Amino acid sequence: MLKPVDPGLQPERPVGELIHQLIEEGKAYARAEIDLLRAIATAKANALILPAILFGAAFICALAAITALAVGVVIALERFIGPLAAGFIGMLIFAGIAGGLGWYGAERLKREL
């Protein structure tokens, strides 16, 4: 004899419909994750804008200070060895400093990696 159908149970949905719903929910979840990551990245980028501008301005001021120092060195040496030699010696001094700092930075980078 057949059992009577329970009115509380709904008929099962087709497998194709369930897979379609699963795919759509997966896409919605992926979009939500991407939107969340985009919002986090935007917030972090916005927080870094002002410090980046300030560091850029500080870098330009430091370049101006080093240029003034280099000009002062050349002018001081000019009295003793002439303008062309003073310029050449000043260039060698600051090129040596730049080379030393670059070498030290490269060595530290090698050590850290």
N, C-alpha and C positions, 0 to 999 in steps of 0.2 A: 504494500500500500504506500502511496506517496505521502510525504510529509507536507503539511501545510506551510506555505511561505510566510516567513516572519515579516510583518510589515515594517519593522524597525531597521531591517537590513536593506541597503540600497544595492542594486545590481552592480557588479564589478565593471570598471571602465576598461576600455580596450587598451592593450599594451602600447600601441602606437600613440594614443592620446597621453598616456602616462609619461612616455619617453619625451614627447614634445613638451609637456609641462616641465619635466626635469631640465631639459635643455634651456628653456626660456628662463627658468629660475636661476640656472647656472650663469647665463648671460647677464641677468640683472645683478647677481652677486658680484661678478667680475667688474661690471661697470661701477658698482658702488665702491669696490676696493680701489679701482683706478681713480675715481673721484676723491676718495679719502687721501690717497697718496699725493694727488695733485694739490689738494688743499694744504697738506702738510708741507710739501715742497714750496708752495707759494708763501706760506707763513714764514718759513725759514729764510727764504730769499728776501722777503720784505724786512725781516729783522736784520739782515746783513747789509742792506743798502747804505745806511748812514755810516756804519763803521768803515765800509769800503771807501766811501767818499772821503772820510777823515784820514784814513791811511794813505789814500792817493795824494791828498793835500800835504800831508806830512812828508811823503816821499819827494814831492816837488820842492818843498822848503829845504829838505836835506840836500837835494841836488844843488840848489842855489847856494847853500852854505859851503858845500865842497868846492863849487866853482869859485866862490869868493876866496876861499883858502888857497886854491891853486893860483889864482891871479896874484894874491898877496905873495906867495912863494916866488913866482916868476918876477914880480917887481922887486922883491928884496934881492934876488940873485942877479938881476939886471945891472945893478950898480957895480958888481964885482967882475962879471964875465961877459957882459953884453946881452942885448935882447934876444938874439937868435939862440945862443947857447943857454941862456936862462930858460927860454921856452922849452928847449930840448931836455934840459935837466929836470925841469918841473914835470914834463910829460913822463920821463923815466921814473920819477919818484911816485907819481900817482898810478902809473901802470904797474909798478912793482907792488904797491899796496893792493890794487885790484886783483892782480894775479895771486898774491898771497891769500887774500880773502876767498877767491874762487877755489884755490887749491884746498884750503881748509874746509870749505863747504862741501867739496866733492869727497874729501876723506871722511867727513862726518856722515855723509849720505851712504858711503860704502859700509861704514861701521853699523849704521842703523839697519841696513837691509841685510 
